[in-house]
Amino acid sequence: MKAIMVMFDSLNRHMLPPYGCNWVKAPNFERLAAMTVTFDNCYIGSAPCMPARRELHTGRYNFLHRSWGPIEPFDDSMPEILKNDGIYTHLVSDHYHYWEDGGCTYHTRYNTWEAFRGQEGDPWKGNVVDPSIPPSIGGPGGNLWRQDWVNRKYMATEEELPQAKTFAAGLEFIRTNYTEDNWFLQIETFDPHEPYLAPKKYKDLYPHEYNGPHFDWPPYRRVEETQQQVEHCRYEYAALLSMCDEYLGKVLDMMDELDLWEDTMLIVNTDHGFLLGEHGWWAKTMPPFYNEIAHIPLFIWDPRCGIKGERREALVQTIDLAPTLLDFFNVNIPENMQGMALKDTITSDVKIREAALFGIHGGHVNCTDSRYIYMRAPVTANNEPLYEYTLMPTHMRHPFYPEELQDIGLALPFAFTKGCRTMKIKVPGRDLSKIDKDTMSSMLFDLESDPKQENPINDPDVEEMMIEHIIELMKANDAPTEQFERLGLLQYTDTRIGDR
């Protein structure tokens, strides 16, 4: 048996034709839906990039204990488990966060891996003289913005773009090894993550009038741009999504050519979505986790059951992918994995959970049961207490600063740390009164009557039900006590759960 995962970053479910979008040109995603099972209720667990990938490896929520960071020494890594059980694992990726301090232990869990440079502000090509940058709006500014424009001059053709190189390497691996058995290939591209750098032929799919400044990299804040600028940025995203569709089609073509559908699982997934002006916001980490961010696409072909062109309503999450792959290869699933293998759900829409948690470290703790979404905001002053629990104290691009480590303690072991005591590192408080009100308010939505989440409801009975789901799932995750305290939920527990 063989398995291929095609993973995109920031792939918006609501902009894909199989999920009802009628203007984005993505025929290969439509073709994919005809060849797989399409999941209608797939949600993220932890955001953003590396927290989601830790879940992909470990099959358990990340965001209640830690923010961005590497695989921990005690973590069960799905690719490594497969490797150790004789299943060859290979990663091809242009997702440059893998090669930074905050992601540096993921790619080495595979037998082999290939990396392709140049996405976003990847510190790739050296240029002492400042590049020529057009007048623009959006973008991060600073060195990341500068470096991106240095990199762009080395990617003048489509073949030179990181996504094209990543898929070429993935297809090479398939062609080299398709007659062999027992391998897992992960083709992972950073696209359609911002900036939305796509060749002209894809931009030409979306003709529109625009006379504003350069805008292919939205900021992480509330929308301040004109409606024309917002629409232009959406078209820029759509162009890059159409490029992703083109390269997805190359994988489907090869599966057809080599008759891989007979014995090869195919998973097409993403880590999270992205707000492109919806709810008056850009991006994914500042606002509440509306469905544009949290409700994600998922397609799976499982040759064991051979079901295609069908849809599934069961509530699934990123944490289910690791146990699904282990089960496919008949490898034991570690007891610390909270996710569930999806074989029976793929076959007959078997329900595997009543509710799901999702969020970001230190933000709302969100919960959905597929109909309702409850966003529980912190209630304590300055969002305290809040701690990081880790043995790998790194942020995205650098280790924790010495001043962050002056008062660290050692926590008692958690249920999943295999007896290891982690560092307990205090997260500085924030003055919530100075933060946008919507970003730190509890909200309840009924998706049946309000699928776009435009009108929060006030229903104490439903809120109580969702709180009960949150408590149960936080207990199952062995969440630290202060998370209950921060959310004003200690009164709902019988004891100080998991006191550290």
C-alpha positions in Angstrom: 0.0 0.0 0.0 1.1 3.6 -0.7 -0.2 7.0 0.3 0.2 10.5 -1.1 -0.7 13.7 0.8 -1.0 16.9 -1.1 -1.0 19.7 1.4 -1.6 23.4 0.7 -1.3 26.3 3.1 -4.2 28.7 3.6 -6.4 27.0 1.2 -9.9 28.6 1.5 -12.7 26.1 1.5 -15.3 28.7 0.6 -13.3 29.6 -2.6 -13.3 26.0 -4.0 -15.9 24.9 -6.6 -16.6 21.6 -4.7 -17.7 23.7 -1.8 -20.0 26.0 -3.8 -17.8 28.7 -5.2 -18.9 29.6 -8.7 -16.3 32.1 -9.8 -12.9 30.6 -8.9 -11.5 28.5 -11.8 -10.3 25.3 -10.3 -11.4 22.4 -12.5 -9.0 19.9 -11.0 -10.5 20.4 -7.5 -13.8 19.5 -9.1 -12.2 16.5 -10.7 -10.7 15.6 -7.3 -14.1 15.7 -5.6 -15.4 13.2 -8.2 -12.5 10.8 -7.4 -12.6 11.1 -3.6 -14.8 11.5 -0.5 -15.4 15.2 0.2 -15.7 16.2 3.9 -18.2 18.9 4.6 -17.4 19.3 8.3 -13.6 19.4 8.7 -12.2 21.8 11.2 -8.7 22.9 12.2 -7.5 22.2 15.7 -4.5 24.4 16.3 -3.4 27.4 14.3 -1.4 28.7 12.5 1.3 26.9 10.5 3.5 24.9 12.8 0.9 24.2 15.5 -1.2 22.7 12.7 1.7 20.5 11.6 2.4 19.3 15.1 -1.2 18.1 15.1 -0.6 16.5 11.7 2.3 14.5 13.2 0.9 13.8 16.7 -2.8 13.5 16.3 -3.6 15.7 19.3 -4.4 19.4 20.0 -1.4 21.7 20.4 -2.8 25.1 21.2 -3.8 24.7 24.9 -0.2 23.9 26.0 2.1 25.7 23.6 2.2 28.1 20.7 4.5 27.9 17.6 7.4 25.4 18.0 9.1 22.2 16.9 8.2 18.6 17.5 8.9 17.8 21.2 11.2 15.0 22.4 8.1 13.1 23.8 5.9 13.6 20.7 4.6 10.7 18.7 5.3 11.7 15.1 3.3 9.9 12.4 6.0 10.0 9.7 8.6 8.7 12.1 6.3 5.9 13.4 5.8 4.9 9.8 9.5 5.1 9.1 10.3 3.0 12.1 7.8 0.4 11.0 9.3 -0.1 7.6 7.1 2.4 5.6 9.4 4.7 3.6 8.4 8.4 4.1 9.5 11.3 2.0 8.7 15.0 2.3 8.9 17.5 -0.6 8.1 21.1 0.4 8.7 24.8 -0.1 7.1 25.6 3.3 10.1 27.5 4.6 9.0 27.5 8.2 10.3 23.9 8.4 13.9 25.2 8.1 13.6 27.9 10.8 14.2 27.5 14.6 10.4 27.1 15.3 9.9 24.2 12.9 13.3 22.6 12.8 12.5 19.1 14.0 9.6 18.2 11.6 11.3 17.4 8.3 13.9 15.2 10.0 11.2 12.8 11.1 11.0 11.5 7.5 13.4 9.0 5.8 14.3 11.7 3.2 13.2 15.2 2.4 13.7 17.9 -0.3 13.4 21.7 0.3 12.8 24.4 -2.2 13.6 28.0 -1.4 12.0 31.4 -2.0 8.5 31.6 -0.5 7.4 34.7 1.3 10.4 36.5 2.9 12.5 33.3 3.0 16.1 34.5 3.7 17.4 32.9 0.5 19.2 35.1 -2.0 21.8 37.6 -0.8 21.5 41.2 -2.1 23.3 44.0 -0.3 21.7 46.7 -2.4 18.0 47.3 -1.6 15.7 45.9 -4.3 13.3 48.1 -6.2 9.9 47.7 -4.5 6.8 49.3 -6.1 4.5 51.5 -4.1 2.2 49.1 -2.4 -0.3 48.5 0.4 -0.3 45.5 2.7 2.6 43.2 3.4 4.6 42.9 6.6 7.1 45.7 5.9 10.6 45.5 7.1 13.2 42.9 6.2 10.6 40.3 5.3 9.1 42.5 2.6 12.6 43.5 1.4 13.8 39.9 1.2 10.7 38.9 -0.7 11.5 41.4 -3.4 15.0 40.2 -3.6 13.8 36.6 -4.0 11.2 37.5 -6.7 13.9 38.4 -9.3 15.1 34.8 -9.1 11.7 33.4 -9.9 10.9 35.1 -13.3 9.3 32.0 -14.9 6.7 29.6 -13.6 9.2 26.7 -13.6 11.4 28.7 -11.2 8.6 29.2 -8.6 8.9 27.1 -5.5 5.5 25.5 -6.0 6.4 24.3 -9.4 9.7 22.8 -8.1 7.9 21.1 -5.2 5.4 19.4 -7.4 8.1 18.4 -9.9 10.0 16.7 -7.1 6.9 15.0 -5.8 6.1 13.7 -9.3 9.7 12.5 -9.7 9.4 10.5 -6.5 6.1 8.9 -7.6 7.5 7.9 -11.0 10.7 6.5 -9.5 8.9 4.5 -6.9 5.4 3.7 -8.1 6.2 0.0 -8.6 7.4 -0.3 -5.0 5.2 -0.9 -2.0 5.0 0.7 1.5 5.7 4.4 1.1 4.2 7.7 2.1 4.8 10.9 0.1 3.9 14.3 1.4 3.9 17.0 -1.3 3.5 20.2 0.6 3.4 23.7 -0.9 3.3 27.0 0.9 0.8 28.3 -1.7 -1.8 29.8 -1.7 -0.3 31.5 1.4 0.4 35.2 0.9 2.1 36.8 -1.0 0.0 35.9 -4.0 2.7 35.6 -6.5 1.4 33.8 -9.6 2.3 33.9 -13.3 0.3 36.2 -15.7 -1.6 33.3 -17.3 -3.3 32.6 -14.0 -4.0 36.3 -13.3 -5.5 36.6 -16.8 -8.3 34.2 -15.6 -9.6 37.0 -13.5 -9.8 40.2 -15.6 -10.9 43.2 -13.6 -10.3 46.9 -13.5 -7.8 48.0 -10.9 -5.7 51.2 -10.8 -4.5 51.1 -7.2 -1.0 50.3 -5.8 0.5 46.9 -5.8 -1.4 44.6 -3.5 -0.8 40.9 -3.3 0.1 40.6 0.4 -2.7 41.5 2.8 -1.8 42.9 6.3 -2.8 41.2 9.5 -5.4 43.7 10.8 -8.8 45.1 10.2 -9.6 46.1 6.6 -8.8 49.8 5.9 -8.6 49.4 2.1 -11.2 50.4 -0.5 -13.6 47.9 -1.8 -11.8 47.9 -5.1 -8.5 47.1 -3.4 -10.2 44.3 -1.4 -11.6 42.7 -4.6 -8.3 43.0 -6.3 -6.5 41.2 -3.5 -9.1 38.4 -3.7 -8.5 38.1 -7.4 -4.7 37.8 -6.7 -5.5 35.0 -4.2 -7.7 33.3 -6.8 -5.0 33.4 -9.4 -2.6 31.6 -7.1 -5.3 29.2 -6.1 -5.8 28.4 -9.8 -2.1 27.7 -10.1 -2.4 25.3 -7.2 -5.3 23.7 -9.1 -3.0 23.3 -12.1 -0.4 21.4 -10.1 -2.9 19.3 -8.3 -4.1 18.2 -11.7 -0.5 16.9 -12.5 -0.8 14.6 -9.5 -4.2 13.3 -10.6 -2.9 12.8 -14.1 0.0 10.7 -12.8 -2.3 8.6 -10.6 -4.4 8.0 -13.8 -1.4 7.2 -15.9 0.2 4.8 -13.4 -3.1 3.3 -12.2 -2.3 4.3 -8.6 -5.9 4.5 -7.6 -5.8 0.7 -7.0 -3.5 0.7 -4.0 -2.7 4.4 -3.1 -4.5 6.5 -0.6 -4.8 10.2 -1.6 -5.3 13.0 1.0 -5.7 16.6 -0.1 -5.8 19.0 2.8 -4.7 22.3 4.3 -3.7 23.8 7.7 -6.3 26.6 7.9 -8.1 29.2 5.8 -7.6 32.9 5.5 -9.8 36.0 5.8 -9.8 38.2 2.6 -11.9 41.0 3.9 -14.8 38.9 5.3 -16.0 40.2 8.7 -14.0 43.3 8.0 -10.7 41.5 8.6 -7.6 40.3 6.9 -5.6 37.2 7.7 -5.9 34.5 10.4 -4.3 35.2 13.8 -5.8 38.5 15.0 -9.6 38.2 14.6 -11.8 35.5 16.0 -11.6 32.2 14.2 -14.5 32.5 11.9 -15.3 29.7 9.5 -13.3 31.3 6.7 -10.3 30.3 8.8 -11.4 27.3 10.8 -13.7 25.4 8.4 -11.3 23.7 6.0 -11.5 21.5 2.9 -10.6 17.8 3.0 -10.6 15.2 0.3 -9.7 11.5 0.8 -9.5 8.5 -1.5 -9.2 5.2 0.3 -8.6 2.3 -2.1 -9.7 -0.2 0.6 -13.4 0.9 0.2 -13.2 2.5 -3.3 -15.8 5.1 -2.6 -15.7 8.3 -4.7 -17.9 11.2 -5.6 -19.6 11.2 -2.2 -19.8 13.6 0.7 -19.5 13.1 4.4 -21.2 15.1 7.2 -19.2 13.7 10.2 -17.2 16.2 12.2 -13.5 15.6 11.5 -10.3 17.5 12.2 -6.6 17.7 11.4 -5.8 15.5 14.4 -7.6 12.6 12.5 -5.1 12.4 9.7 -2.2 10.8 11.6 -4.3 7.9 12.9 -5.9 7.6 9.5 -2.5 7.1 7.8 -1.2 4.7 10.5 -4.4 2.7 10.3 -4.1 2.5 6.5 -0.6 1.0 6.8 -1.8 -1.3 9.6 0.5 0.3 12.1 -0.5 0.7 15.8 -1.9 4.0 16.8 -0.3 5.5 20.0 -2.6 5.9 22.9 -1.7 9.6 23.1 -3.3 10.4 19.8 -6.7 12.0 20.3 -7.7 11.8 16.6 -9.6 8.9 15.1 -8.9 6.9 12.0 -11.4 7.8 9.3 -11.8 4.5 7.5 -15.3 3.9 8.7 -16.3 7.5 8.2 -15.0 7.4 4.6 -17.0 4.2 4.1 -20.3 5.1 5.7 -20.1 8.5 7.4 -19.6 7.0 10.9 -19.7 9.7 13.5 -16.5 9.9 15.5 -17.0 12.9 17.8 -19.8 15.1 19.3 -17.8 18.3 19.2 -14.3 19.7 18.3 -12.0 22.3 19.8 -10.0 24.7 17.8 -8.0 27.9 18.4 -4.6 29.6 18.9 -2.5 29.7 22.0 -3.8 32.5 24.3 -6.8 33.3 22.2 -10.4 32.1 22.2 -11.0 28.5 22.9 -13.6 27.7 20.2 -15.9 24.7 20.0 -18.3 23.4 17.3 -20.7 20.5 17.1 -21.2 21.2 13.3 -24.4 23.3 14.0 -23.2 25.7 16.6 -19.9 27.5 17.0 -19.0 28.9 20.4 -16.0 31.2 20.8 -15.1 31.4 24.5 -13.0 34.5 25.2 -10.7 35.0 28.2 -12.3 36.7 31.2 -9.3 37.4 33.4 -7.4 40.7 33.5 -4.6 40.9 30.9 -5.4 37.3 29.7 -3.6 35.8 32.6 -2.5 33.4 33.8 -1.0 31.9 30.6 2.1 29.7 30.2 4.0 27.9 27.5 4.8 24.2 28.2 7.7 23.1 26.2 11.2 21.5 26.1 11.9 23.3 22.8 11.6 27.0 23.7 11.6 28.6 20.2 9.4 31.1 18.5 9.0 31.2 14.7 12.4 32.5 13.7 14.5 32.5 16.9 14.8 30.9 20.3 13.1 32.4 23.3 14.9 35.5 24.5 16.9 35.2 27.8 14.5 37.6 29.5 11.6 35.2 28.7 13.5 32.4 30.5 14.4 34.1 33.8 11.6 32.7 35.9 10.9 29.4 34.2 9.8 26.4 36.3 9.4 22.7 35.7 5.8 21.5 35.3 4.7 18.2 36.5 4.3 15.7 33.6 1.3 15.9 31.4 -0.5 12.7 30.4 1.1 12.8 27.0 4.7 13.8 27.9 5.8 10.2 28.8 6.9 11.2 32.3 8.9 14.3 31.1 8.6 17.5 33.0 8.4 20.5 30.6 9.5 24.0 31.1 6.7 26.3 32.3 7.3 29.7 30.8 5.0 32.6 31.7 3.5 34.5 28.8 3.3 38.3 29.4 -0.2 39.6 29.9 -2.0 41.9 27.5 -4.2 44.8 28.3 -7.5 43.5 26.8 -9.1 46.9 27.1 -6.8 48.1 24.4 -7.6 45.2 22.0 -10.4 45.4 19.4 -13.6 44.3 21.3 -14.6 41.6 18.8 -11.2 39.9 19.1 -11.8 39.2 22.8 -15.6 38.8 23.1 -17.4 35.4 23.6 -19.7 34.8 20.7 -22.2 32.0 19.8 -23.4 31.3 16.3 -26.1 29.1 14.8 -24.7 28.0 11.5 -28.1 26.6 10.4 -29.7 30.0 10.4 -26.6 32.1 10.0 -24.0 30.2 8.0 -21.9 33.4 7.4 -21.6 34.1 11.1 -23.0 37.6 10.9 -25.3 37.6 13.9 -24.2 36.2 17.2 -27.1 34.7 19.2 -27.9 34.8 23.0 -29.1 31.3 24.0 -28.0 30.3 27.5 -29.0 26.7 27.1 -27.0 26.2 23.9 -24.1 28.2 25.5 -24.2 25.8 28.5 -24.1 22.8 26.2 -21.1 24.2 24.3 -19.3 24.9 27.6 -19.8 21.3 28.6 -18.2 20.2 25.3 -15.3 22.5 25.9 -14.8 21.3 29.5 -14.9 17.6 28.4 -12.5 18.2 25.5 -10.1 20.3 27.6 -10.0 17.6 30.2 -9.3 14.9 27.6 -6.4 17.0 26.3 -5.0 17.4 29.9 -5.2 21.1 29.6 -3.4 23.1 32.3 -5.5 24.5 35.1 -4.8 28.1 34.1 -6.6 27.6 30.8 -9.8 26.9 32.7 -9.1 29.9 34.9 -8.3 32.2 32.0 -11.6 31.3 30.4 -13.6 31.6 33.5 -14.4 27.9 33.6 -13.0 26.7 36.9 -16.5 26.8 38.4 -17.6 24.1 35.9 -15.0 21.6 37.1 -15.0 19.3 40.1 -11.3 20.0 41.0 -8.4 22.0 39.7 -7.8 19.9 36.7 -4.2 19.0 35.9 -2.8 21.5 38.5 0.8 22.1 37.6 
